[in-house]
Amino acid sequence: MQPFSTHTGMSTAVDTRGLSQDHVSKRMRVELAGGESLEARLHELTVCERPEEPCCGITYVLLSSNRSDGKKDIGSAYWMAFGEIEKFEVLGD
């Protein structure tokens, strides 16, 4: 499945928090609004037609996390909404 463009034919653009197709497959550190910090490999950006749709976000493979509750497994794929992302840093390929 091809990820969508970050801009639609409509006048409203989705806020991807600065993430773009150039970041796909990159290893990065992501800080989330809830205080979680994780290292992940970005698998896919999903941008829907309207920003309020719940499918706007990223799919990533978790490499490490500061969570200690065991709710996420290292090496597994997860999805998160763009709105959960506070900031990110590209660490490498």
C-alpha positions as CSV (number, residue, x, y, z in Angstrom):
1,M,0.0,0.0,0.0
2,Q,1.3,3.4,-0.9
3,P,1.4,6.0,1.9
4,F,-0.6,9.1,1.1
5,S,0.9,12.6,0.5
6,T,1.1,14.9,3.4
7,H,-1.1,17.4,1.5
8,T,-4.5,16.6,0.0
9,G,-6.3,18.3,-2.8
10,M,-8.2,20.1,-0.1
11,S,-7.2,23.4,1.5
12,T,-6.5,21.7,4.9
13,A,-3.1,20.0,5.4
14,V,-2.4,17.3,8.0
15,D,0.1,18.2,10.7
16,T,2.7,15.4,10.4
17,R,4.8,17.0,13.1
18,G,7.6,17.5,10.5
19,L,7.7,13.8,9.5
20,S,7.8,13.1,5.7
21,Q,8.4,10.2,3.3
22,D,12.1,10.9,3.7
23,H,12.0,9.6,7.2
24,V,10.5,6.2,6.3
25,S,13.0,3.4,7.2
26,K,15.0,5.8,9.4
27,R,15.9,5.0,13.0
28,M,14.7,7.8,15.3
29,R,14.1,8.9,18.8
30,V,10.5,10.0,19.4
31,E,9.3,11.8,22.5
32,L,5.5,11.5,23.1
33,A,3.1,13.8,24.8
34,G,2.5,11.4,27.7
35,G,6.2,11.4,28.6
36,E,7.3,8.2,26.9
37,S,10.5,8.3,24.9
38,L,11.2,5.6,22.4
39,E,13.6,4.6,19.7
40,A,11.9,3.2,16.6
41,R,12.3,2.6,12.9
42,L,9.6,4.4,11.0
43,H,7.8,2.0,8.7
44,E,5.0,4.1,7.2
45,L,3.3,7.5,7.3
46,T,-0.5,7.4,6.9
47,V,-2.2,10.7,6.0
48,C,-5.9,10.7,5.6
49,E,-8.0,13.1,3.5
50,R,-9.2,15.1,6.5
51,P,-7.0,15.9,9.6
52,E,-9.7,14.8,12.0
53,E,-9.8,11.3,10.7
54,P,-8.3,8.7,13.1
55,C,-6.0,7.1,10.6
56,C,-3.5,10.0,10.5
57,G,-0.3,8.8,12.0
58,I,2.8,6.5,11.8
59,T,3.5,2.8,11.9
60,Y,6.8,2.0,13.5
61,V,8.9,-0.9,14.8
62,L,9.8,-0.4,18.4
63,L,13.5,-0.7,19.1
64,S,13.6,0.5,22.8
65,S,11.4,2.5,25.2
66,N,11.5,4.1,28.6
67,R,8.2,2.3,29.5
68,S,8.6,-0.4,32.1
69,D,5.0,-1.7,32.2
70,G,5.6,-4.3,29.5
71,K,2.7,-3.2,27.3
72,K,4.9,-2.9,24.2
73,D,7.3,-5.6,22.9
74,I,10.6,-4.7,21.4
75,G,10.7,-5.6,17.7
76,S,6.9,-5.3,17.3
77,A,5.1,-2.9,15.0
78,Y,2.8,-0.2,16.4
79,W,0.8,2.7,15.2
80,M,0.5,6.2,16.8
81,A,-1.4,9.4,15.9
82,F,0.7,12.4,14.8
83,G,-0.9,14.3,17.7
84,E,0.9,12.0,20.2
85,I,4.4,13.1,18.9
86,E,6.0,16.0,20.8
87,K,9.3,15.9,18.9
88,F,11.6,13.4,17.1
89,E,15.3,13.1,16.2
90,V,16.7,11.1,13.3
91,L,19.5,8.8,14.6
92,G,20.5,7.1,11.4
93,D,19.5,4.7,8.6
